Amino acid sequence: MNSEVSIEDIAIMSAQRGREVRGVVEVAHRCGCGQPDVVKTLPRLPDGTPFPTTYYITCPRLTGLIGGLEADGVMRDMEAQLAESPELQAAYLKAHESYLADRQALGHVDEIDGISAGGMPTRVKCLHVLVGHSLAKGRGVNPFGDMALDMLGDWSAQGRCATEEKQ
């Protein structure tokens, strides 16, 4: 679900991240609690810095849960699956191409041309990127993002993700 970014969204995402969000194009996904949890970001930030992470997770609860999966070695298991499955390799290559096309639609940046994020298409390097991609695009686009989402459960069941005092 993509939506325009409101001033309130910027304030919420900045509170979620603990700093001002930059280069925001749209809210690429909203949590079950209604707040933004994935932002679509320009490939070059306003200060000129190349930024390959098109779909960036802002929700602190979600980033923490994904970090737990990473700490549990999930990426190593996913890479083993990738090495063994030509079908998974083909699906992950398509995810990589989808990511690149989405970023290219926002503008071309020579420094990151051809490089997606999260280790795509040959490694599983950052589940945050892969989950953000799955949430933004919907299931069926990024196989490892989808697998991680299946492991996460409903992170919004505990209520709003950004604390009121931060907002």
N, CA, C and O of each residue as an XYZ file, in Angstrom:
668
protein
N       0.835     -1.176      0.000
C       0.000      0.000      0.000
C       0.881      1.241      0.000
O       1.584      1.492      0.979
N       0.860      1.999     -1.044
C       1.637      3.217     -1.129
C       0.737      4.408     -0.873
O      -0.429      4.407     -1.268
N       1.271      5.423     -0.213
C       0.484      6.621      0.047
C       1.396      7.838      0.086
O       2.601      7.743      0.318
N       0.775      8.976     -0.148
C       1.521     10.223     -0.060
C       2.026     10.402      1.362
O       1.504      9.801      2.301
N       3.031     11.222      1.506
C       3.639     11.459      2.809
C       3.104     12.769      3.367
O       3.215     13.817      2.731
N       2.530     12.702      4.548
C       2.029     13.900      5.210
C       3.088     14.438      6.171
O       4.072     13.763      6.474
N       2.873     15.633      6.633
C       3.762     16.211      7.649
C       3.738     15.344      8.906
O       4.765     15.161      9.560
N       2.562     14.812      9.241
C       2.457     13.923     10.400
C       3.271     12.647     10.179
O       3.940     12.172     11.097
N       3.217     12.084      8.951
C       4.011     10.892      8.643
C       5.502     11.159      8.850
O       6.211     10.345      9.442
N       5.966     12.302      8.359
C       7.389     12.653      8.524
C       7.741     12.734     10.005
O       8.786     12.239     10.427
N       6.870     13.358     10.792
C       7.127     13.472     12.233
C       7.153     12.092     12.892
O       8.011     11.822     13.732
N       6.223     11.228     12.518
C       6.177      9.876     13.095
C       7.421      9.086     12.707
O       8.053      8.459     13.557
N       7.776      9.116     11.407
C       8.950      8.356     10.967
C      10.232      8.892     11.595
O      11.123      8.116     11.939
N      10.330     10.191     11.745
C      11.504     10.777     12.394
C      11.571     10.337     13.851
O      12.653     10.049     14.363
N      10.416     10.284     14.526
C      10.385      9.798     15.909
C      10.749      8.319     15.966
O      11.478      7.888     16.859
N      10.245      7.550     15.020
C      10.563      6.129     14.986
C      12.071      5.912     14.833
O      12.639      5.041     15.492
N      12.709      6.682     13.986
C      14.135      6.527     13.693
C      15.021      7.259     14.691
O      16.209      6.958     14.799
N      14.460      8.216     15.418
C      15.260      8.986     16.358
C      16.079     10.067     15.685
O      17.003     10.615     16.287
N      15.747     10.379     14.438
C      16.411     11.437     13.672
C      15.523     11.792     12.488
O      14.607     11.045     12.145
N      15.793     12.917     11.875
C      15.004     13.357     10.721
C      15.179     12.385      9.556
O      16.302     12.050      9.181
N      14.057     11.936      8.987
C      14.143     11.099      7.792
C      14.433     11.999      6.596
O      14.010     13.154      6.562
N      15.163     11.460      5.611
C      15.589     12.260      4.456
C      15.232     11.549      3.168
O      15.174     10.321      3.116
N      14.993     12.337      2.123
C      14.778     11.776      0.797
C      13.496     10.990      0.646
O      13.395     10.160     -0.258
N      12.523     11.218      1.488
C      11.283     10.454      1.482
C      10.441     10.806      0.251
O      10.204     11.978     -0.041
N       9.997      9.770     -0.461
C       9.132      9.938     -1.623
C       7.689      9.612     -1.260
O       6.769     10.352     -1.607
N       7.500      8.493     -0.554
C       6.153      8.079     -0.155
C       6.239      7.068      0.972
O       7.291      6.484      1.233
N       5.109      6.877      1.631
C       4.986      5.780      2.583
C       4.692      4.545      1.738
O       3.663      4.474      1.066
N       5.592      3.583      1.778
C       5.457      2.389      0.947
C       4.620      1.312      1.611
O       4.102      0.425      0.934
N       4.481      1.378      2.932
C       3.656      0.417      3.666
C       3.316      1.020      5.019
O       4.094      1.778      5.598
N       2.127      0.663      5.509
C       1.715      1.066      6.846
C       1.493     -0.175      7.701
O       0.948     -1.184      7.252
N       1.927     -0.062      8.920
C       1.779     -1.118      9.915
C       0.289     -1.342     10.202
O      -0.544     -0.501      9.864
N      -0.033     -2.448     10.810
C      -1.405     -2.715     11.218
C      -1.936     -1.676     12.185
O      -3.150     -1.527     12.322
N      -1.047     -0.952     12.862
C      -1.473      0.103     13.784
C      -1.760      1.414     13.048
O      -2.198      2.389     13.658
N      -1.510      1.433     11.724
C      -1.810      2.617     10.923
C      -0.646      3.543     10.660
O      -0.734      4.418      9.799
N       0.437      3.367     11.382
C       1.598      4.234     11.198
C       2.479      3.739     10.049
O       2.442      2.559      9.700
N       3.262      4.632      9.469
C       4.220      4.194      8.446
C       5.201      3.193      9.057
O       5.630      3.350     10.200
N       5.549      2.172      8.288
C       6.626      1.281      8.728
C       7.664      1.058      7.637
O       8.764      0.582      7.921
N       7.331      1.396      6.387
C       8.303      1.337      5.297
C       8.158      2.621      4.481
O       7.056      3.010      4.096
N       9.285      3.260      4.231
C       9.312      4.480      3.441
C      10.038      4.207      2.129
O      11.003      3.444      2.090
N       9.575      4.825      1.077
C      10.263      4.770     -0.216
C      11.151      6.010     -0.288
O      10.685      7.134     -0.097
N      12.440      5.787     -0.569
C      13.445      6.834     -0.459
C      14.147      7.068     -1.789
O      14.378      6.137     -2.561
N      14.482      8.331     -2.041
C      15.224      8.690     -3.246
C      16.581      7.996     -3.287
O      17.170      7.742     -2.236
N      17.086      7.687     -4.475
C      18.398      7.036     -4.573
C      19.569      7.988     -4.325
O      20.710      7.547     -4.187
N      19.294      9.276     -4.270
C      20.311     10.253     -3.877
C      19.656     11.174     -2.860
O      18.669     11.848     -3.155
N      20.221     11.192     -1.654
C      19.662     12.022     -0.585
C      19.880     13.499     -0.886
O      20.727     13.842     -1.711
N      19.125     14.382     -0.226
C      19.251     15.815     -0.496
C      20.675     16.369     -0.344
O      21.023     17.366     -0.978
N      21.502     15.723      0.498
C      22.887     16.203      0.662
C      23.829     15.649     -0.404
O      25.031     15.914     -0.369
N      23.280     14.870     -1.366
C      24.087     14.326     -2.456
C      24.576     12.908     -2.248
O      25.164     12.322     -3.157
N      24.350     12.352     -1.090
C      24.811     11.002     -0.776
C      24.004      9.957     -1.544
O      22.774      9.979     -1.493
N      24.671      9.037     -2.259
C      23.940      7.918     -2.883
C      23.305      7.064     -1.792
O      23.927      6.803     -0.762
N      22.067      6.630     -2.016
C      21.340      5.849     -1.016
C      20.657      4.673     -1.704
O      19.584      4.841     -2.284
N      21.257      3.486     -1.651
C      20.718      2.345     -2.386
C      19.454      1.730     -1.781
O      18.770      0.958     -2.453
N      19.132      2.058     -0.529
C      18.010      1.423      0.147
C      16.704      2.128     -0.211
O      16.276      3.052      0.481
N      16.090      1.692     -1.276
C      14.848      2.304     -1.758
C      13.724      2.134     -0.750
O      12.991      3.084     -0.475
N      13.578      0.935     -0.197
C      12.531      0.656      0.779
C      13.182      0.516      2.156
O      13.880     -0.459      2.436
N      12.936      1.507      2.998
C      13.617      1.631      4.274
C      12.604      1.458      5.399
O      11.595      2.162      5.441
N      12.864      0.534      6.302
C      11.949      0.298      7.429
C      12.192      1.360      8.503
O      13.329      1.631      8.889
N      11.092      1.954      8.975
C      11.175      2.987     10.015
C      10.689      2.503     11.371
O      11.084      3.065     12.393
N       9.855      1.491     11.415
C       9.246      1.020     12.660
C      10.296      0.381     13.576
O      10.922     -0.610     13.200
N      10.493      0.941     14.771
C      11.515      0.385     15.666
C      11.204     -1.029     16.145
O      12.114     -1.835     16.336
N       9.942     -1.328     16.338
C       9.576     -2.688     16.774
C       9.928     -3.684     15.676
O      10.509     -4.736     15.943
N       9.573     -3.348     14.447
C       9.856     -4.242     13.322
C      11.360     -4.395     13.110
O      11.836     -5.511     12.902
N      12.117     -3.302     13.158
C      13.572     -3.423     12.976
C      14.191     -4.279     14.074
O      15.119     -5.045     13.815
N      13.683     -4.156     15.296
C      14.200     -4.978     16.386
C      13.916     -6.457     16.183
O      14.782     -7.301     16.413
N      12.710     -6.764     15.755
C      12.354     -8.165     15.504
C      13.177     -8.754     14.365
O      13.612     -9.904     14.438
N      13.388     -7.975     13.322
C      14.213     -8.449     12.204
C      15.653     -8.657     12.674
O      16.298     -9.633     12.290
N      16.153     -7.745     13.498
C      17.490     -7.906     14.063
C      17.611     -9.202     14.851
O      18.660     -9.846     14.831
N      16.547     -9.585     15.541
C      16.540    -10.858     16.266
C      16.662    -12.045     15.329
O      17.375    -13.006     15.621
N      15.962    -11.977     14.196
C      16.093    -13.054     13.205
C      17.530    -13.129     12.692
O      18.101    -14.212     12.567
N      18.098    -11.974     12.400
C      19.484    -11.954     11.912
C      20.434    -12.543     12.952
O      21.331    -13.315     12.613
N      20.236    -12.177     14.217
C      21.089    -12.697     15.289
C      20.934    -14.208     15.455
O      21.865    -14.888     15.887
N      19.767    -14.725     15.115
C      19.517    -16.164     15.221
C      20.106    -16.960     14.049
O      19.993    -18.186     14.025
N      20.730    -16.285     13.084
C      21.381    -16.978     11.980
C      20.467    -17.303     10.813
O      20.807    -18.141      9.978
N      19.324    -16.660     10.741
C      18.364    -16.945      9.676
C      18.965    -16.699      8.294
O      18.689    -17.447      7.357
N      19.775    -15.670      8.163
C      20.358    -15.349      6.853
C      21.270    -16.470      6.363
O      21.282    -16.782      5.172
N      22.011    -17.061      7.246
C      22.892    -18.181      6.881
C      22.057    -19.346      6.334
O      22.424    -19.965      5.336
N      20.940    -19.634      6.992
C      20.052    -20.697      6.520
C      19.454    -20.353      5.160
O      19.331    -21.217      4.292
N      19.080    -19.080      4.980
C      18.510    -18.649      3.712
C      19.533    -18.749      2.582
O      19.196    -19.149      1.468
N      20.783    -18.386      2.871
C      21.833    -18.495      1.850
C      22.061    -19.950      1.454
O      22.332    -20.241      0.289
N      21.954    -20.857      2.411
C      22.096    -22.281      2.092
C      20.959    -22.724      1.175
O      21.181    -23.482      0.231
N      19.740    -22.253      1.453
C      18.604    -22.565      0.581
C      18.828    -21.995     -0.817
O      18.541    -22.652     -1.817
N      19.340    -20.775     -0.876
C      19.600    -20.116     -2.158
C      20.605    -20.918     -2.983
O      20.422    -21.097     -4.187
N      21.655    -21.393     -2.341
C      22.696    -22.147     -3.043
C      22.167    -23.459     -3.623
O      22.680    -23.947     -4.630
N      21.146    -24.024     -2.989
C      20.644    -25.343     -3.387
C      19.472    -25.303     -4.357
O      19.122    -26.339     -4.923
N      18.853    -24.146     -4.569
C      17.603    -24.120     -5.323
C      17.653    -23.180     -6.533
O      17.646    -21.959     -6.374
N      17.703    -23.747     -7.733
C      17.653    -22.906     -8.937
C      16.370    -22.068     -9.017
O      16.393    -20.941     -9.511
N      15.258    -22.620     -8.532
C      13.998    -21.868     -8.544
C      14.084    -20.651     -7.630
O      13.627    -19.566     -7.991
N      14.664    -20.831     -6.456
C      14.834    -19.725     -5.513
C      15.819    -18.698     -6.070
O      15.623    -17.495     -5.899
N      16.866    -19.162     -6.729
C      17.824    -18.257     -7.370
C      17.130    -17.395     -8.423
O      17.372    -16.191     -8.504
N      16.273    -18.012     -9.225
C      15.552    -17.267    -10.269
C      14.588    -16.250     -9.651
O      14.484    -15.125    -10.138
N      13.892    -16.632     -8.594
C      12.953    -15.722     -7.934
C      13.698    -14.557     -7.278
O      13.222    -13.422     -7.301
N      14.844    -14.835     -6.705
C      15.633    -13.792     -6.032
C      16.240    -12.836     -7.064
O      16.347    -11.637     -6.809
N      16.633    -13.360     -8.218
C      17.109    -12.508     -9.307
C      15.993    -11.576     -9.770
O      16.240    -10.401    -10.039
N      14.771    -12.088     -9.863
C      13.632    -11.245    -10.241
C      13.376    -10.170     -9.183
O      13.026     -9.041     -9.524
N      13.547    -10.512     -7.906
C      13.388     -9.530     -6.830
C      14.426     -8.417     -6.981
O      14.107     -7.236     -6.846
N      15.652     -8.803     -7.259
C      16.748     -7.855     -7.500
C      16.389     -6.915     -8.650
O      16.548     -5.699     -8.543
N      15.909     -7.485     -9.736
C      15.545     -6.672    -10.909
C      14.381     -5.736    -10.594
O      14.360     -4.599    -11.066
N      13.422     -6.196     -9.811
C      12.294     -5.359     -9.382
C      12.793     -4.175     -8.561
O      12.371     -3.037     -8.764
N      13.691     -4.465     -7.639
C      14.245     -3.422     -6.768
C      14.971     -2.366     -7.601
O      14.781     -1.165     -7.407
N      15.804     -2.833     -8.529
C      16.545     -1.900     -9.389
C      15.604     -1.052    -10.238
O      15.824      0.149    -10.397
N      14.564     -1.665    -10.780
C      13.610     -0.919    -11.613
C      12.886      0.144    -10.792
O      12.683      1.261    -11.267
N      12.499     -0.193     -9.575
C      11.815      0.778     -8.718
C      12.731      1.958     -8.387
O      12.302      3.112     -8.397
N      13.984      1.656     -8.096
C      14.924      2.736     -7.778
C      15.214      3.577     -9.007
O      15.259      4.804     -8.919
N      15.410      2.941    -10.144
C      15.700      3.658    -11.386
C      14.554      4.615    -11.737
O      14.792      5.694    -12.278
N      13.323      4.223    -11.432
C      12.165      5.084    -11.705
C      12.231      6.386    -10.901
O      11.603      7.380    -11.266
N      12.992      6.371     -9.811
C      13.149      7.569     -8.979
C      14.330      8.426     -9.413
O      14.441      9.582     -9.006
N      15.205      7.871    -10.232
C      16.372      8.604    -10.708
C      17.580      7.695    -10.812
O      17.698      6.702    -10.094
N      18.467      8.051    -11.713
C      19.680      7.270    -11.918
C      20.818      7.846    -11.080
O      21.037      9.057    -11.054
N      21.534      6.960    -10.398
C      22.710      7.346     -9.607
C      23.844      6.415    -10.009
O      23.814      5.221     -9.712
N      24.848      6.971    -10.690
C      25.947      6.157    -11.211
C      26.614      5.295    -10.146
O      26.941      4.137    -10.405
N      26.819      5.844     -8.954
C      27.576      5.138     -7.917
C      26.917      3.841     -7.469
O      27.603      2.946     -6.975
N      25.615      3.722     -7.629
C      24.916      2.514     -7.176
C      24.208      1.793     -8.328
O      23.365      0.926     -8.096
N      24.549      2.147     -9.550
C      23.938      1.535    -10.735
C      24.178      0.026    -10.736
O      25.315     -0.429    -10.609
N      23.110     -0.738    -10.878
C      23.216     -2.192    -10.941
C      23.335     -2.883     -9.599
O      23.329     -4.112     -9.534
N      23.442     -2.119     -8.532
C      23.569     -2.686     -7.187
C      22.240     -2.478     -6.484
O      21.817     -1.338     -6.290
N      21.577     -3.559     -6.101
C      20.321     -3.382     -5.383
C      20.645     -3.214     -3.907
O      21.365     -2.282     -3.549
N      20.155     -4.059     -3.062
C      20.413     -3.946     -1.628
C      20.126     -5.299     -1.000
O      19.528     -6.171     -1.629
N      20.549     -5.466      0.224
C      20.242     -6.696      0.943
C      21.004     -7.921      0.485
O      20.707     -9.036      0.916
N      22.002     -7.724     -0.402
C      22.770     -8.851     -0.915
C      22.239     -9.422     -2.216
O      22.863    -10.297     -2.816
N      21.078     -8.925     -2.656
C      20.495     -9.451     -3.898
C      21.460     -9.263     -5.051
O      22.164     -8.253     -5.066
N      21.539    -10.148     -5.999
C      20.781    -11.386     -6.144
C      21.520    -12.644     -5.697
O      21.000    -13.747     -5.863
N      22.717    -12.506     -5.136
C      23.512    -13.709     -4.857
C      23.690    -14.018     -3.376
O      24.100    -15.124     -3.025
N      23.390    -13.060     -2.500
C      23.579    -13.263     -1.062
C      22.342    -12.804     -0.304
O      21.517    -12.063     -0.838
N      22.220    -13.242      0.927
C      21.186    -12.744      1.833
C      21.945    -11.995      2.921
O      22.437    -12.591      3.879
N      22.031    -10.680      2.757
C      22.906     -9.865      3.585
C      22.154     -9.028      4.617
O      22.663     -8.811      5.716
N      20.949     -8.554      4.284
C      20.218     -7.666      5.198
C      18.726     -7.963      5.117
O      18.065     -7.605      4.142
N      18.204     -8.616      6.146
C      16.783     -8.937      6.151
C      15.913     -7.691      6.215
O      14.780     -7.705      5.735
N      16.434     -6.597      6.811
C      15.653     -5.359      6.878
C      15.259     -4.894      5.470
O      14.110     -4.522      5.229
N      16.209     -4.920      4.562
C      15.941     -4.509      3.178
C      14.953     -5.460      2.517
O      14.031     -5.018      1.832
N      15.136     -6.747      2.715
C      14.299     -7.741      2.054
C      12.863     -7.695      2.572
O      11.917     -7.813      1.794
N      12.701     -7.525      3.876
C      11.361     -7.391      4.456
C      10.713     -6.092      3.983
O       9.533     -6.082      3.633
N      11.472     -4.999      3.969
C      10.938     -3.732      3.470
C      10.445     -3.860      2.041
O       9.394     -3.326      1.686
N      11.207     -4.569      1.226
C      10.819     -4.796     -0.170
C       9.516     -5.599     -0.236
O       8.611     -5.251     -0.994
N       9.421     -6.660      0.548
C       8.199     -7.474      0.554
C       6.987     -6.682      1.027
O       5.906     -6.797      0.451
N       7.161     -5.889      2.059
C       6.035     -5.106      2.558
C       5.596     -4.058      1.531
O       4.401     -3.840      1.330
N       6.558     -3.419      0.891
C       6.241     -2.360     -0.072
C       5.594     -2.909     -1.336
O       4.644     -2.322     -1.854
N       6.096     -4.016     -1.828
C       5.632     -4.553     -3.110
C       4.535     -5.610     -2.965
O       3.798     -5.884     -3.912
N       4.434     -6.192     -1.787
C       3.474     -7.270     -1.578
C       4.147     -8.622     -1.711
O       5.224     -8.746     -2.293
N       3.506     -9.608     -1.175
C       4.060    -10.967     -1.211
C       4.190    -11.469     -2.638
O       3.416    -11.109     -3.525
N       5.200    -12.315     -2.829
C       5.420    -12.914     -4.132
C       6.502    -12.223     -4.945
O       6.835    -12.684     -6.037
N       7.057    -11.128     -4.440
C       8.108    -10.404     -5.169
C       9.482    -10.769     -4.624
O      10.399    -11.030     -5.402
N       9.642    -10.792     -3.314
C      10.940    -11.085     -2.710
C      10.814    -12.333     -1.829
O      10.244    -12.263     -0.740
N      11.338    -13.467     -2.288
C      11.114    -14.714     -1.545
C      11.682    -14.699     -0.125
O      11.068    -15.256      0.785
N      12.833    -14.076      0.077
C      13.418    -14.073      1.417
C      12.739    -13.053      2.320
O      12.643    -13.266      3.528
N      12.275    -11.968      1.759
C      11.470    -11.030      2.534
C      10.191    -11.695      3.001
O       9.775    -11.527      4.147
N       9.566    -12.455      2.104
C       8.342    -13.181      2.455
C       8.608    -14.216      3.550
O       7.819    -14.345      4.486
N       9.716    -14.952      3.436
C      10.050    -15.959      4.457
C      10.233    -15.301      5.818
O       9.749    -15.801      6.833
N      10.938    -14.174      5.825
C      11.168    -13.468      7.091
C       9.846    -12.964      7.669
O       9.624    -13.056      8.876
N       8.967    -12.433      6.815
C       7.652    -11.983      7.294
C       6.886    -13.126      7.944
O       6.222    -12.933      8.963
N       6.977    -14.311      7.360
C       6.297    -15.473      7.943
C       6.821    -15.768      9.343
O       6.066    -16.217     10.206
N       8.105    -15.521      9.575
C       8.717    -15.779     10.878
C       8.386    -14.699     11.909
O       8.456    -14.953     13.112
N       8.031    -13.512     11.455
C       7.846    -12.367     12.348
C       6.506    -12.329     13.070
O       6.427    -11.843     14.198
N       5.468    -12.828     12.442
C       4.149    -12.703     13.048
C       3.641    -11.266     12.970
O       4.135    -10.478     12.163
N       2.668    -10.922     13.795
C       2.040     -9.600     13.760
C       2.701     -8.670     14.775
O       2.333     -8.651     15.949
N       3.679     -7.902     14.306
C       4.404     -7.004     15.200
C       3.543     -5.826     15.647
O       3.887     -5.157     16.621
N       2.441     -5.556     14.966
C       1.598     -4.411     15.328
C       0.577     -4.749     16.406
O      -0.142     -3.866     16.873
N       0.504     -6.012     16.805
C      -0.499     -6.429     17.789
C      -0.313     -5.739     19.135
O      -1.251     -5.675     19.929
N       0.880     -5.225     19.401
C       1.150     -4.576     20.685
C       0.787     -3.093     20.677
O       1.014     -2.404     21.671
N       0.232     -2.594     19.588
C      -0.167     -1.189     19.529
C       0.809     -0.362     18.728
O       1.667     -0.891     18.021
N       0.665      0.945     18.849
C       1.482      1.876     18.060
C       2.958      1.680     18.346
O       3.353      1.355     19.466
N       3.770      1.882     17.309
C       5.190      1.556     17.387
C       6.068      2.711     17.862
O       7.089      2.466     18.505
N       5.714      3.936     17.573
C       6.519      5.091     18.021
C       5.920      5.586     19.330
O       4.703      5.731     19.448
N       6.768      5.841     20.302
C       6.249      6.288     21.595
C       5.750      7.723     21.500
O       6.290      8.535     20.749
N       4.723      8.018     22.265
C       4.123      9.359     22.241
C       5.123     10.429     22.657
O       5.108     11.535     22.115
N       5.997     10.110     23.619
C       6.956     11.124     24.048
C       7.975     11.480     22.978
O       8.545     12.571     23.007
N       8.214     10.574     22.030
C       9.141     10.879     20.938
C       8.485     11.737     19.883
O       9.185     12.432     19.147
N       7.169     11.717     19.779
C       6.481     12.422     18.698
C       6.300     13.865     18.974
O       5.735     14.585     18.150
